[in-house]
Amino acid sequence: MSNKPIGIFDSGVGGTSIFKEIHALLPNEDTIYLADSKNAPYGGKSKSEILDLSIKNTELLLEKNCKLIVVACNTATTNAIKMLRTTYKVPFIGIEPAIKPAALHTKTKAIGILATKGTLGSELFHRTTDLYSNGIKVVEQIGEGIVPLIEAGLINSNDMKLLLQTYIEPMIKANIDYLVLGCTHYPYLMPLLLELLPKHVKIIDSGLAVAKQTKAVLEHHELLNDKNTSPKHLFFSNGNINVLNAILNDEFSASSLGF
Ligand code: DGL
């Protein structure tokens, strides 16, 4: 049993989609969320930049006494989690695109994957894709420009719709029946994606799997906090705090922090 908080970080506001899953599954846990919006997007950065930013976020969460760290960013996970696990003692949970369930269940033998350049170019992503995509067409699409629009608070804008249309069209042409969301910002695009995709296309992300894995690892290390009756949830942003608050539906409130 541990009263310490779970630490969560992302390049910005997107990892709140993971926070929400964790909070739903583990309602007694305290959490601390870091939105590194000042440095968003991570997707186009070099591996060494992503490593440095991941170290910076991790060290701040460790200073704040976190017992476990959730890397709520596909780009940071696929590029940096191996290094984080070998450098720090605390357990890390990462997030990767859900290629496996999509590849196992596709009937049309074609799946789409929307993710950042950093994720699609990573060794970890290639290894997972090679492992599960035998005989399946994987239509990869870099979501260039999506994260900056979300970070600017323009989730349901016309610009976003036009951008998504361009990215989705080749996937529809390739007859996909699964779309994998490989970035934690993208679950917030669900209303637009449902509008743009044919009804039979299923959209999947890894949020719930990450929450379940967080629970399993806490249990394994005997770190679950199940008696806490007034859990605290802190959110820190080094960017536009209003965008983070809007995405939190004003249910939680964020503070500005320079980091
Ligand atoms: N939420 C991050 C991810 O899951 C976005 C990456 C970015 O900042 O480009 O990959």
Boltz pocket constraint, residues with backbone or C-beta under 6 A from the ligand:
constraints:
  - pocket:
      binder: B
      contacts: [[A, 10], [A, 11], [A, 12], [A, 14], [A, 15], [A, 39], [A, 40], [A, 41], [A, 42], [A, 43], [A, 44], [A, 72], [A, 73], [A, 74], [A, 75], [A, 76], [A, 116], [A, 119], [A, 147], [A, 182], [A, 183], [A, 184], [A, 185]]
      max_distance: 6.0
